[in-house]
Structure formats: C-alpha cells, structure tokens
Amino acid sequence: MFRTRAAAAILLATSLALTACGGGGDDADEGADAKTLTLWHYEGPNSAMGIAWNKSIEIFKKDHPGVEVKFEEKGFEQIQQNAQMILNSDSAPDLMEYNKGNATAGLLSKQGLLTDLSEQATKRGWDTKLSPSLQTTAKYDEDGIMGSGKFYGVPNYGEYVMVYYNKALFDKYKLAVPTTFEEFTKVMDTFVQNKVTPLAVGGAEYPAQQIFYELALSKSDRAFVDDYQLYKNKVDFKGPQLTYGAQTFADWVSKGYISKDSAGIKAEDMGVSFTQGKFPILFSGSWWYGRFAEEIKDFEWGTFLFPGNNLHPGSSGNLWVVPEKSKAKALAYDFIDITMSPEIQALLGNSGGVPVAADVSQITDPKNKELVETFNKISGSDGLAFYPDWPAPGYYDVLVAGVQGLINGSKTPDAFLDEIAKPYNENLADLGK
C-alpha cells in the first residue's frame, strides 16, 4: 500500500466523466473518436498524486477540446471490494487507478477484465521509463502472478517504507541518527529509559505488518523475496527470515518499543500522533511525506532508511489500468501518457511524491529531491521488496490480525507464523504450485 493501505483511509477523490470531441488515439476500434472518457482515481486533492492528476486532467482537456469534467465521489473500499463486479459490467470506467499485486491487478488480469497494454507500453515508451524493478508490478502472467508476462498496468509514481523521526526529541536526549541496527535499538532503549514509547504504530491496519516485514528483510536476500512474492521456490515460514521478524517484533513489544495499546490504532491516528509530536519515530511509507511536510509546524523532522537493510518494503505506486470493457481505450492511453510526461513527473516530485521518470534536476525542494534520489537508489539497486500482504487474496486481513496478536500478546511468534502460513500455502495449492 504500501500506499494502497494509506489510501484506504482517504475517500476515493474523484470519479470523472470527461467528454471529448475527437480522440488522441489512432485506432477507431479503441475509441479514438469516443465522446466520453470516464476516469477514476482515489487520491486526495492535496496529495502529490492528486495535484498531479488534476494537472493531467487540465492538459488532457486542452489536448482534447470540448472536455466536460464531472465528479462522482466513491470510497476506496467500494472499489477494493467491488472491482470485479464493476469491471465486468457496463458501468466499468474507461481508465482507473487500481492496486498493484497478485491479489488485485493480477487477479483481474487473470479474469480477463483488464486490457493488455504491452503494445502501448512499447509504442509510447513507457517500458523504457520504468526500471525492471518497477515493471514487476506492471506485468502479470496467465496465472495473474506479477513479474513477467504482459503489461496490464502502468505505474507513474513509486513508494517505499522509511523511518520518520522527530529531530527535537532526538536532540532532547542527545541522540544521533542510527546507521546500524544495534545503534537503532540503543536509540529506542534510551527513549524507553526516559519513559517515552519510541514507535508510533497502527496495529489495526497496515503499519504494524510493515515493521514485521522490515525485520524479516533484515535477514533476507533477493532470492527470499522472489520465493515469497513470486513463488519461485517454497517458503519455509519457520525459516530464519520470518522467524526473526516475528520473534523480534514480539521482543520490541516486550521491551516497550511498541505500545500494547497500538493493536487498536488505525494508520490515520498513528500519523496524527506523529504530527502532534507524541512519538519520536514512525515507520511507514513515502505517501506520508508530503502530508508531514505540510502539517508539521512545531518541530523539525527527518527520515532515514531502516539501518542495515538492503531490502525495503516498497514498489511502484498503484497502476493505471484500462478495463477490457472501456469504450475509450485510445483516450485512456493518452491520459496515461500525460501522467508519464516530464511536466507531470516533475510536478509529482515537487509536490512531495516519488515520480518514476522525473529529471531529478527539476525537483527544486531539497527534501523532495532527497526523497526521490533515495527511491531511485533503492529501485536502481533492486532493493524494492514489495509488501508482505501481496502474495495471496485476503492476506492483508490475515496479517493485520496476526500482528495484532503479537502486539496484545494473544499469539506467540510460532503461532503467528502458523497462522500466516496456512492461507499462503492454500493459495499456492489453488495455483497448482
């Protein structure tokens, strides 16, 4: 999410009906002369993506004279829960933002509900703008498994999980930014000794499982990620990676790094608590960056990557997908092209987002530039490890419940691993793996 999970806390910003005279495509069979383009996305208007998509609409309207924009609000969960039904009906939009991963875009591609964008990706150069790591979430095979096959979506922003920290609280206790895992635990020990809970955590939604996954990744390599996410080989849930993640997470709770009360905290409340200066540290994604920059006024803050890790939760952002039932595919391709343009990519970066194809020299704010450069470094070194809930349909809820059990002490690490192994392996059996 894990940009997709953050979006769950926000209303689906827009459902746009765009009426165009003439078309931007060259294939009449794909709706180049269509009069309407219906576009859905679920970005808040003040988010980096929302700002960029609104500008993209302006450009689209200039390129397609006579465009009328109409808004129809929908909730993220409505799309998440009803996508299959919607895309299999005459109510399907022509273009929409949708979640990346096997359990979402992969599942819809397998069901024949999404348009194969491979030809357009080559024709319009989207494939050359996306690093191999980013293309992983754009391509799906005949089983709906990401990483190979055809383009069924186009990401135009990226995301990754980092550590946000309150500089004022670090300074108060004379703490430096840690560069190793050992230094990081010493920092948290210092806060605990001073009766300060180090970590702002949202156990009721995605943030807690990101900590568990980050800990597992500290003992992992690319082969483990490929096995877990892409089913290259069988995963041992009692192996060193996941065992370490579960046990260390439980240890962090017992040491007071994570409050037991956080099991019932949602992501939004976690983020607000950090902006209010109540916690010195927050693990989460780059999707919070622009918001923190706008809302935090009372203290200085900064970011660093999880110390010692070469792999980090992260991926492309969500995908632009074109439903198979779209009546204006050529116009949809034109819109995607605009979002990949230098102007929009620079706007994303200057608004606190993480563009995938921007000229970094065009990012003017030093903090925003650092955000983009760090992402490019991770992506360029094949350090994006995706998210722990991706491998199986419904796995997000399994992990939320499991990690909540670790926080409140109702589950042992061993029981937690058994609990998350079962649906994972059942999904593999369904795929014939």
Residue pairs with C-beta under 8 A, 6 or more apart in sequence:
1 7
1 99
1 159
1 206
1 285
1 387
1 389
2 159
2 161
2 206
2 210
2 285
2 313
2 387
2 389
3 159
3 285
3 286
3 287
3 317
3 318
4 99
4 100
4 101
4 104
4 318
5 205
5 206
5 267
5 396
6 206
6 267
6 284
6 285
6 287
6 288
7 42
7 43
7 76
7 287
7 318
8 76
8 77
8 80
8 205
8 267
9 205
9 266
9 267
9 268
10 42
10 43
10 44
10 47
10 76
11 42
11 44
11 73
11 74
11 75
11 76
12 40
12 41
12 42
12 73
12 74
12 75
12 76
12 78
12 79
13 41
13 42
13 43
13 44
13 45
13 50
13 73
14 39
14 40
14 41
14 42
14 71
14 72
14 73
15 38
15 39
15 40
15 71
15 72
15 73
15 74
15 93
16 38
16 39
16 40
16 57
16 69
16 70
16 71
16 72
17 36
17 37
17 38
17 68
17 69
17 70
17 72
18 36
18 37
18 38
18 39
18 57
18 60
18 61
18 64
18 67
18 68
18 69
18 331
19 35
19 36
19 37
19 66
19 67
19 68
20 34
20 35
20 36
20 37
20 64
20 65
20 66
20 67
20 328
20 331
21 35
21 64
21 65
21 66
22 33
22 64
22 65
22 66
23 31
23 32
23 33
23 34
23 64
23 328
23 330
23 331
23 334
24 32
24 63
24 64
24 330
24 331
24 333
24 334
24 337
25 31
25 32
25 329
25 330
25 331
25 333
25 334
26 32
26 330
27 330
30 329
30 330
30 333
31 94
31 326
31 327
31 328
31 329
31 330
31 331
32 330
32 331
34 94
34 327
34 328
34 330
34 331
36 94
36 327
36 328
37 60
37 64
37 94
37 95
37 328
37 331
37 332
37 335
38 93
38 94
38 95
38 328
39 57
39 93
39 94
39 95
39 96
39 332
39 335
40 74
40 79
40 93
40 95
40 96
40 97
41 49
41 50
41 53
41 96
41 97
42 74
42 76
42 79
42 97
43 49
43 50
43 53
43 97
44 50
45 51
45 54
46 291
46 294
47 287
47 290
47 291
47 351
47 353
48 157
48 290
48 348
48 351
48 352
48 353
49 157
49 317
49 348
49 353
51 347
51 348
51 351
52 157
52 339
52 344
52 347
52 348
52 351
52 353
53 339
55 343
55 344
55 347
56 335
56 338
56 339
56 344
57 69
59 338
59 341
59 343
59 344
60 67
60 334
60 335
60 338
61 67
61 69
63 334
63 338
64 331
64 334
79 86
79 96
79 98
80 99
80 104
83 98
83 104
83 108
84 107
84 108
84 111
84 113
86 92
87 108
87 113
87 114
87 323
87 324
87 325
88 111
88 113
88 325
89 325
90 325
92 323
92 324
92 325
92 326
93 323
93 326
94 322
94 323
94 326
94 327
94 328
94 329
94 331
94 332
95 320
95 321
95 322
95 323
95 326
95 328
95 331
95 332
95 335
95 336
96 320
96 321
96 323
97 318
97 319
97 320
97 321
98 104
98 105
98 108
98 153
98 318
98 319
98 321
99 105
99 318
99 319
100 137
100 138
100 146
100 153
100 155
100 315
100 316
100 317
100 318
100 319
101 137
101 146
101 386
101 387
101 390
102 140
102 144
102 145
102 146
102 390
102 391
102 392
102 393
103 389
103 390
103 391
103 392
103 393
103 394
103 395
103 396
105 114
105 137
105 140
105 146
105 152
105 153
105 319
105 321
106 140
106 144
106 145
106 146
106 152
107 144
107 393
108 114
108 144
108 152
108 321
109 140
109 144
109 150
109 152
110 140
110 142
110 143
110 144
111 144
112 324
113 323
113 324
113 325
114 152
114 153
114 321
114 322
114 323
114 324
115 152
115 321
115 322
115 323
115 324
115 326
115 329
116 150
116 151
116 152
117 126
117 150
117 151
117 152
117 153
117 154
117 322
117 333
118 150
118 151
120 126
120 151
120 333
120 336
121 127
121 138
121 151
121 154
124 333
124 336
124 337
124 340
126 151
126 154
126 336
126 337
126 340
127 135
127 151
129 340
129 356
129 357
130 138
130 154
130 155
130 316
130 356
130 357
131 356
131 379
131 380
132 382
133 379
133 380
133 382
133 383
133 384
134 155
134 158
134 315
134 316
134 356
134 379
134 384
135 151
136 146
136 147
136 315
136 316
136 384
136 386
137 146
137 153
137 155
137 315
137 316
137 319
137 386
138 151
138 152
138 153
138 154
138 155
138 316
138 319
139 146
139 147
139 148
139 149
139 150
139 151
139 152
140 146
140 149
140 150
140 152
141 147
141 148
141 149
142 149
143 431
145 230
145 231
145 431
146 229
146 230
147 229
147 230
152 319
152 321
153 319
153 320
153 321
154 319
154 320
154 336
154 340
155 315
155 316
155 317
155 318
155 319
155 320
155 356
156 317
156 320
156 336
156 339
156 340
156 344
156 345
156 348
156 355
156 356
156 357
157 316
157 317
157 348
157 353
157 354
157 355
157 356
158 286
158 314
158 315
158 316
158 317
158 354
158 355
158 356
158 375
158 379
159 285
159 286
159 287
159 314
159 315
159 316
159 317
159 354
159 375
160 285
160 286
160 312
160 313
160 314
160 315
160 354
160 374
160 375
160 378
160 384
161 210
161 214
161 283
161 284
161 285
161 286
161 306
161 312
161 313
161 314
162 283
162 284
162 285
162 286
162 303
162 304
162 305
162 306
162 312
162 374
163 281
163 282
163 283
163 303
163 304
163 305
163 306
164 274
164 281
164 282
164 283
164 284
164 288
164 292
164 301
164 302
164 303
165 177
165 280
165 281
165 282
165 301
165 302
165 303
165 304
166 274
166 277
166 279
166 280
166 281
166 299
166 301
167 299
167 300
167 301
167 302
168 277
168 299
168 300
169 191
169 196
169 277
169 280
169 299
170 176
170 177
170 187
170 280
173 190
173 191
173 194
175 187
175 190
176 183
177 302
177 304
178 184
178 186
178 187
178 304
178 307
179 307
180 307
180 308
181 218
181 307
181 308
183 307
184 306
184 307
184 308
187 198
187 281
188 198
188 199
188 252
188 255
188 257
188 281
189 255
191 197
191 198
191 280
191 281
192 198
192 255
192 256
192 257
196 280
197 256
197 257
197 258
197 259
197 279
198 256
198 257
198 279
198 280
198 281
199 211
199 252
199 257
199 258
199 259
199 262
199 279
199 281
199 282
199 283
200 262
200 270
200 271
200 273
200 274
200 278
200 279
200 281
200 282
201 207
201 208
201 211
201 258
201 259
201 262
201 265
201 270
201 283
201 407
202 208
202 262
202 265
202 266
202 267
202 268
202 269
202 270
202 271
203 262
203 263
203 264
203 265
203 400
203 403
203 404
203 407
204 263
204 264
204 265
204 266
204 267
204 400
204 404
205 266
205 267
205 400
206 267
206 387
206 389
206 396
206 400
207 267
207 270
207 283
207 284
208 258
208 262
208 263
208 400
208 403
208 404
208 407
209 388
209 389
209 399
209 400
209 402
209 403
210 283
210 284
210 285
210 313
210 387
210 388
211 249
211 252
211 258
211 283
212 245
212 246
212 249
212 388
212 399
212 403
212 406
213 245
213 313
213 385
213 387
213 388
214 245
214 283
214 306
214 309
214 312
214 313
215 244
215 245
215 248
215 249
216 241
216 242
216 244
216 245
216 246
216 388
217 225
217 241
217 245
217 306
217 309
217 311
217 312
217 313
217 385
218 244
218 306
218 308
218 309
219 240
219 241
219 244
219 245
220 241
220 311
220 385
221 311
222 311
222 382
223 232
223 233
224 235
224 241
225 311
225 385
225 386
226 232
226 233
227 233
227 234
227 235
228 235
228 391
229 385
229 386
229 390
229 391
231 391
231 428
231 431
231 433
235 242
235 424
236 242
237 417
237 418
237 420
237 421
237 424
238 414
238 417
242 417
243 413
243 417
246 406
246 413
246 414
246 416
246 417
247 413
249 258
249 403
249 406
249 413
250 406
250 412
250 413
252 258
253 260
253 406
253 407
253 409
258 407
260 407
260 408
260 409
262 270
262 407
263 404
263 407
263 408
265 273
267 284
270 282
270 284
271 282
271 284
271 288
271 291
271 292
273 279
274 282
274 292
275 292
275 295
275 296
277 298
277 299
282 288
283 306
285 313
285 314
286 314
286 353
286 354
286 371
286 375
289 303
289 352
289 371
290 351
290 352
290 353
291 352
292 301
293 352
293 367
294 352
303 370
303 371
303 374
305 312
305 374
305 378
306 312
310 381
310 383
311 383
311 384
311 385
312 378
312 383
312 384
312 385
313 385
313 386
313 387
313 388
314 375
314 378
314 383
314 384
314 385
314 386
315 384
315 386
315 387
316 356
317 354
317 356
320 332
320 335
320 336
320 339
322 329
322 332
322 333
322 336
326 332
338 344
340 357
342 357
342 358
342 359
342 362
345 355
345 356
345 357
345 358
345 359
346 355
346 358
346 359
346 362
346 363
348 354
348 355
348 358
349 355
349 358
349 360
349 362
349 363
349 368
349 369
349 371
349 372
350 362
350 363
350 364
350 365
350 368
351 368
352 368
352 371
354 371
354 372
354 375
355 372
358 372
360 369
360 372
360 373
360 376
363 369
363 372
377 383
378 384
388 395
388 399
389 395
389 396
389 398
389 399
391 424
391 427
392 398
392 423
392 424
392 426
392 427
393 427
394 423
395 420
395 423
395 424
395 427
398 419
398 420
398 423
399 420
401 419
402 411
402 416
402 419
402 420
403 416
404 410
405 411
405 415
405 416
405 419
406 413
406 416
411 419
